[in-house]
């Protein structure tokens, strides 16, 4: 288990230990694997200058009361001694500082307060013990009396950050205070002077600390089931629960652009920690296929910990994975291959393969293996694509016997499915984006572009799969980016305004559109198939939208209240959704290209796709996939997930459902 800073490696830390004379080093006694852990407490004669500890082995079946210290190692080359009797354990300076602060808070020769911290409680020079103890973290942290989150020593902005967090926490149930703080935040962002200690600068300095972007701290917070966590930053202490409430209150009160200003470059990591802790992600999200891509920006000096640090979270939800291996033969490539296969087997789905890629696999890893350095983010998951058509909610699962074993070094994997078409045309999106770039708020221009694309791809007047107009089919295919997971409409942490907008947009997207006049009207116009009467739309928008639209049709005053007529409001909403769609197009085009197959299917395919690549449905996949065949077609490389418009109803696996065995589908050997 490693959480070092960027200034060194675990090897330097072990070197420091070995440089001590053998007679000085603390000699760890062996633990009973999977049954014991070590706790420590401050010993008699301990003070801020000389930290003395006693260490004891305890059984997991009879644990005394203790607290866990969650922290980052810092630079492993900078160590300080702690004494156990006459022996010495070298710990990094950051942990030594945390212990020094705790001495002042809890040390009393009469108390029996015990602590767990990995540098002291685990024999770091013993690879076997490390491998045994890492899986136990999902038991160690939940059973602690509290978790102490040590952020490091305070600076000149820490006091201001604590005051701002306290105010936002109180604002959760105080609407007047929330509006006041929101206005103050807006003004501060607009007029921030970086040479002053403002609330924004103070919060940014706090949330860009290393603790918030490390792999291991994510697990330590998630698996802990107590609300008594405390955040220590030097001499300042604040409840972790209050920090989360304050930040989520702030996030729900302000546009995301403002929140980026507050959290800085660490935005994704910070929000991920809060939403996980507060339970604001849908339960289906807590699994390795979504944790791995969402945590790709978090840091770990040992590349293997990008997987190992998340296992405790997944196992907390009932998944069971192989024990971590820190041996020399367990290279990062070996670990990623082994655990990608294990994830497919445990989750019984191909979701881990549904992550967008930034580029072609470099050959170091098999093409089907998740690569955190090549992950583009976002999981394409079309509910229903692999669903059984007779009403059962479960999906068709991968054929387990073809997947191989996690204990071997086989770099290929066998999957069953169907080739549904070969790419025959791909749109030149550089030209496409140049054409739509000037169109900021006119549906007519986007519809005209949809017509042009349909003609260019040879779709015809009607798209044969869904029996709707080609314009609607093209625009809906391009708008699929809103179905990439990451902002699910039922996630509690998704702001009310964005959820309402998202629902309206998806309602439009899933409504069959037979002619272009309906498409031109846009998703918010009244239609016989919609619930949106002008009156209900007017009331909804006036009550729930606090967005600023383009200046030429903005109808909101400074407080976000609507001031215009219904006609103005409809125009503003249509403009907003046009801008919204254009932004989604930009997101989509970053990784995907619009194409058509030789079987007439409209598809978004990975940007590295070429003519002749195959669009396939694979058992266990909640998206289609693009595969590239070898010359002799004996093996295939995975290019990435694909969206095929009209594939959601499972039509490509009808006969598989009838026969229910792999003889009715094809086998693809992925390498």
N, C-alpha and C positions, 0 to 999 in steps of 0.2 A: 504494500500500500504506500504509494509515494505521492507527496503533494509539495514538491519542492518548488522554489521560485525559479526564475529564468537564469539566475546567476550561477548555477552549478548543477550537479547531478548527485544521485544517490551514491555513486561511486566515491565522490569526494567526501561525503559524510562517513561512509564506511572506512575510508582511508584515515580519517581523523581518529576513529575508534581504534584502528589497528596501530596507529602511531603511539598510543599510550603503552606504557610498559604492561606486560601481561599481568603483573601483580596489582596494577591499578584498576584494570577494567573490571566492571561489575560482571560477575559470572551468573548468567541466567540458568535457573534449573528448568528442566524440560516440563512442558505442559502436557496434560492428557488431551490429545487432539479432539477437537469438537466438544470438549466437556469442561475446560477450564480457561480462565482468563486471568490477567494480572491487574490489580488495582494498587494505587499508591496513596500515601498520605504524608503530610509534613511531619518531620521528626523533631524531637526535642533538640534545642539549640539552633533551630532554623531561623534565619532572618533574611532581610532583603539583600544582603551582601553575599551570604552563603546559604544556598538552598540545600537542605538535607531532607531526605525522603526515607520512608520505609516501604518496601514492596511486598505484597502478599499474593499468593495464588488463591483463587476462589473458584468454587464450582458454580457452573451455570444453574445448577439445581437449587443452590442455596446462596443467593447473592445478597450481600449486605447493601445498605443504601449508599449510592455513589453518584457522582456527576461526571459527564463527559465534556472534554474540551475539544471544540471544533475550531480549527485554525489552519493556516497554511505554513508550510515549513520555513519559507524564506530561503535565503542563500545558504545551501548546505555547507559551504566552505567557512561560514562564520558560526562557530559553536562556542558554547559556554558549559562549564562543568556543573552537574548536580551530583551530590554525594549520597551514597547509600552505604551507611557505615563508613568504612575507610576506602570503599571503592568508588569509582567514578563512572557516570554515564554522560557522554557528550550529547547535548541537545542543541538545536539551532537557536540562534539569538531570539527569534520571534517567540518560540515556546518558553524560553527562559524568562522573557519579559512578562509573558502571561502568568507564569508561576509566581513571579515577583509581585505582581498586582494581587493575585489571589492570597498571598501570604498576609497582605494588609487587610484583606476582607474577611478571611475565614480562619486564619491560624490562631489556634488556642491549644495549649498543651492538653487541655481537658477534653477537647472534642475528638470525634472519630470520623471526621469528614474524609471520604475517599474519592479518588479521581481516576479517570481513565484517559490516557492520551497515547496515541500510537507509538511515538518515539520512545516512550518509557515502558509502556505495557506490552510491546511486541519486541522480541529480539530481532532487530533489523538486519543483523548479519547472518541470520538463519533463513534461507529461502524456503525451506519446508515449513517452518513455523509461520512465516508470512502468508504462505498459500493456505494454511489451515485457519489462520485468524481472520483473513479478509472476509470470508463468507459469514463469520460470526457477527460482523458489524450490524447486520440487520436484526440481531438479537441484543447486542450491547447497547446501542443508542435508545431503542424503545423502552428499555428497562431502567434507564437512568432516571434519577430524581429530576434532573433538569440538564439541559445542554448549554454550556457557556460558549458563545460564539465570539471568539477573540479576533477583532479586526486589526489590532496593532496599536501602537501608541497614538495618542491624540495629536492634532495639530491646531493651528490658530482658528480653524473653521469648525471644529467639532462641536463646540458649544452652540453655535448658531444652528447647525444641522439638527441637533437634538431638540431645540426649541421649535423649529419648523415642523418636525415630525410629530411632536406632541400636539401642535395646533391642528394639523390635518387629521390626526386620530380623533380628536374631539369633534371635528367637523362631520364625522360620519353620520351622526344623528342630529346635527344642527345645520339646517339648510341655510340660514342667514350667514353663519360663519363660513360655510362652504362656498357661498357666492362671493363673500368678501375675500377669502383666500384665493379663489380662482381669479378674481380681478387683479389682486395684488401680484399673483404669479404672471399673469399676462403682461402687466406693466413692467414687471422686473425683467422678463425675457426681452421685451421690446427695447428697454433702455439699459440693459446690463452693462456695467463697467467692470471689466475683468480685473481691474486693479483694486476693487473693493471687495470686502467680505460680505457678499449678498447671500440671501437664503438659497438661491439657485447654485451659486458657486460652492456653498457649504455642502449641499446635498450631493452635488456632482463629485466633490472630493471624497465624500463618504462612500458613495455607491460605485466608484471606480477603483476601490481598494481590491487587492487580489482575492480576498476571501470570497467575493461575490462571483468570481469567474473560474473557480477551481472545480474540477470534476467531483472530488470526494465530498465537498461541502454540500453539494446537491443531495447526495444520498443521506448524509448525516441529518439534514433537516427533514427530509421526507419520511424516513422510517421512524423518527422520534414522534411519539404520540402524546407528548405532554404539552400544555400551553405555557409552561413555566420557563421556556427558553429565555436567556438573557443575552443581550448584545453588549459586549464590553469594548470600548474604544478608549484606551488609556484609563483615566479616572472616571469616565462617563459610562453610565449603565442605562439601558432602556430595554423594555420588554420586546422580544422578537415579535410577539403577536401584535403589539401596537405598531411596530415598524411596518408590518405587512398591511395592517388595516389602513394606516396613514397613506401608504403608497397606492393601494388599490382605490382608496377614496379619491386621491389625486388623479389617478389614471382615468377613472370614470367621469371626472369633472372637467377635464381639459382635452383638447384635440391631441392626437398622438404626436404631432410635430412638437408641441410644447413638452411632452413627457420625454421625448428624445433629448431635448435641451437639458432636462433635469438629470437624467440618468447617464447622459453622455454615451460613449462608445460601448458601455456595458449594458445597454438597454435590454437586449434579448435575454441575457443571463439573469439580470435582476428580476424582470417580470416573470420569468420561468420559475424562479425560486418562490416568489410570492404566491403565484397561482397554484403551484403544487402544494405548498404548505396549507393554504386556505381551502384546498379541495375544490378549486374552481375550474379544474379540467374534467371533462367527461371521463368516467372510469375506464372506458375503452382506450383512452390515450396512454394509460400507464402500462406500457409494454415496450420491449426493446426496439421494435421496429419504428416506434415514434420517438422514444427517448434518444436513440443514437443520433438521428439527424438534428433534433432540436437542441442537443447538447454539443453539437460539433464545434461551437466557438469557445467552449470551456477548455481550460488548460490542464495539461498533465505532462510532466517531464518524461515519464515512462509511457510510451505510446500505448502499451497494453492496458494501461489504466483507463483509457478512453472507453474500454469495454467493461473491465472489472469493476470500475467505480459505479456502474449502473446496475450491476447484477442484483444487489441487495434490494433496489427499488422494485425490479420485476419480480423477484422471489417473494417480496412482501405481498404481491398480488397473486401468489400461488404458482408461478412458473418455476421450473427447476432446471438449472443449468450446470454444466461441468464445473468442477472446482478450478479456481485460478491456478495458473502455472507460471512461476517466475524463473523457471530454469532457462539455461542458455539456448536450448533447442526450441523454446517457445518464442519464436520471433513474432514481431507485430503482424506480419503477413499470415503466419500460421494461426495466430489467435483470431484474426478477423475472419479467416476462412472457416475455422472450426466453429466459431460462434454464429456466423451467418447461417450455417447449416443447422445449428442447434435452434436458432430462432425460428426458422421455417418449421422445424419439427415440433417445437413447443407451441407456437402460435397456430400451427396448422394452416398457414396462409403464406402468400408470397409478398406480403406488404413490404418486407425489408428490401425487396427488389424493385419496389415501386417508387423509389427515391429518384428525383431528377439528377442527372449527371451534368457536370460542367464540361467534360471533354471525354473522348474515348479513353477507355482503361489503358494504363501505360504498360500492361503486361506483367507487372510485379505481382498483382493480384488477379485471380480469375475474374472475368467480366461480371459474374453474377454476385460477387462478394461486395458487401457494403464497404465503401472507402470514404472515411470522414474527410480526407483531403480533396476528394473529387465530388462530394455531395453538393448538389445545387440547392437543397432545401425543398420542402414541400413533398407530400405524399399523394400521388394520384390514386384515389380510391372511390370508384363508382359503385355505390351500393346497388346490388341487384345484378351486376354483370355476371357473377358466378352463382347467383342464388338459385335454389331449387324452385322450379316454376309452380309447384303444387302448394305453395303457401308456407313451406318450412323456412325458418329464418336462417338456418345454417347454410354455409357456402359449400361448394364442392371442394374437398380438401386435396392437397397434393398426395400422390401415391407414395406412401412412406417407404416402401421397399426400394424405390428408385433413388431416394435422396442420398443414400450412403450413410456411413457411420461417422460420428464426431471423433472417434478414436483413431481413424486412419488419416493418412496424408493425401488422400485423393482430392485433386483440385477440380474435378468435374462433378456435375450434379445432373440427375435425370429427371425431366419434367414431362408431363403429358398435357396435350392440348390440341389446338387446331390452327393451321395456317389459314387465315381468312383473306389474304390478299397481299400482293407485292406492290410496293410504292411505284407508281407510274408517272406522277407529276408532283413537283414541289414548287410552292410559290416563292419567288424571290422577295424576301421580306424587307430587304434594304429599300427596294423600290416601293414596296407597299407602305412602309412606314413613312417614307418621304411624302407619299400622296396623302396620308391621313393626318400628318403632323399639323398642318394649318387648321384642320377642322376641330375647333375647340368645343363648339356647342350646337352643331347642326346635325340632327338625325338624318336629314336628307342626304348629306354628303357621305355619311357612313353607309347608308342604304345603297347609294350609288356605287360605293366601293364594294359592298357585298355582291351587287349584281355583276360587277366587273370580275370579281374573284370567281363567282360561280361559272361565268362564261369561260374564264381562263382555265378552270379545272375541268370543264366539260360536264358539270353536274346536271345541266338541263334545267327546265323550268321547275321541275319537282324532284325532290330528293327521294329516291325510291325506298330507302330504309324506313323513314318516318312519314312518308307521304305528305310532306309539307313543302312550302315554297323554298327554292334554293337560297334565296336571300336570307330567310330566317334560319335555315340550316347552317349557312356559312357563319352568320353572326353568332349563333348559339355555340357553334364549335369553337370559335375564337374566344368566347366568354367563359369557357370551361375553367379558367384559372380560379374562378370563385368556388369551385368545388375541390380545390386542392386543400387538404386538411391543414390546420394551423389556426384557422379562424372558424371553427364549427359554429353553426347558428345556435346550437343548444348549449354552448359553453357559458357558464355563469359569468366568467370574467370578460365576456364580450360585451362591450358597452351597449346600452339599450338602443341608442340611436343607430349604431352600426348594425345591430341585429335586425332592427326594423327595415332598414335599407336593404340589407342582405336578403331578407325574406321576400320583400317586394320584387327584388331583382330575380330571385330564383323562381318566384311564382310566374313572372313573365317568361323566364327561360324555359320552364317546363310546360307552358301552355302551347298547344299546337297552333301554329300560325299558318293560315292557308294562303294568304295573299300579302303582297308587299304593303298595302295600305295599313294593315294591322301593325306590321313591323315599323313602318314610318311613325306611327302614333307613339311608339315608345312604350316602355313597361309601365308607366304611371297613368296612361290615358284610360278612360273608361272603355270597357269591352265586355261583351256578353259573357265571356268566360271568366271574368275577373270579379272580385269582390269590391273593387275600388270604384265606388261612385265618387263624383266630384266632391260631394259634401263630406263623405267619410275621409277622402283623401285630404281635403282642406283641414279638417279637424285633426287628423293624424299628424300632418306636417307641422301645423301650428303648435301642436303640443310637444312633439318629440324631436324636431330637427333644430339643431343649434349650429349647423354648418354655415360657413360663409361661402356663397356661390361666386361665380364670376361677377365682376363688378357691374357689368351691364345689365344684370338681372337679379341683383341681390336685393332682397326684400326684408332683411332682418335688421333690427336696430342693434345698438351696441350690447344690449343684454341678451340678444338672441331671440327676441320676440318678433313675430311676424307683423308687418305694418301695411302690407299691400293688399291688392284685390285678389280674388280667386284666380282670375285669368293670369295675373302676374305670378301667383304662386305656382300654377301649373307650368308656366314657362320656366320658372326657376327650377322646379323639380325635373323637368325634361332636360334642361341644360345640365343640371347636376349629374343626372344618370348618364348623360352622354359623356361628360368628363370622366365619370366613374368607369364607364366601359372602356374609354380610351386608355385610362391608367391600367386597367386589367389587361388590355391588349399589349401594352408595353411590358408588363410582367410576363405575360405568356410568351411573347416573342423573344424574350431573353434566353429561353431554353428550348422553345418548341417552334416547329414550322408547320404550316398548313399544307396538307398534301391530299392526294386522292390515290386510291389503289386501283389495280387493274380489274377489281371486282366492283368498282364504283363507290367505295366507301370513303366518306370524308373523315380525315384523321389528323390530329395533331401528333407530330412525331418529333423525337429528339433532333436538335439542330445539326447533329453530326450524321444524320441519316442520308442515304443516297438512293438513287433509283435502283430497284431490284431488291432492296432490303424487305424483309417479311414482317407483316403485322400479324401477330398471333394472339390467340386466347389460350391461357394456360390454367389448368386446374389449380385452384387455390389463389388465383390472382384476382384482385379487385380493380385491375386496370388491364388493358391490352398491353402487349409488349412488342418492341421492334427488335428482331434478331437478324444477325448477319451470318449467312452460311459460309462454311469453309468450302474450298474448291470442290472437294468430293462430297460435300453436304453430309458428312458424317458427324459434324459438330457445329455448334453455333456460338456466337458471342452476343451477349446482351448489350444493346445500345441504351436501353432505358424504357420507361413506361410510355404508353401512347393512349390518347383518348380517341375513340371511334364514335362518331355521333350516331346514336340509335342503338348502341351496344348494351345499354343498361338493362334491357329486359331479358337477357340470357338467351337470346335467339340462336346464338352460335353454338350452344351446347344442348340443343333440344334432344338430339338423338342420344347424347351421352346420358341424359336423364332417363331416357327410355331403357337403354341397355344397362347402364350403371357399372360398366367395367371398362378397363383401359383398352380393350380390343377395338372400341369404336372411336378411339382418338389416336393421335400420333405421338411418338416419343421424340423429345428434343434433348440431346446431350449438350449441356452448356459448359463451356470451358472459360 
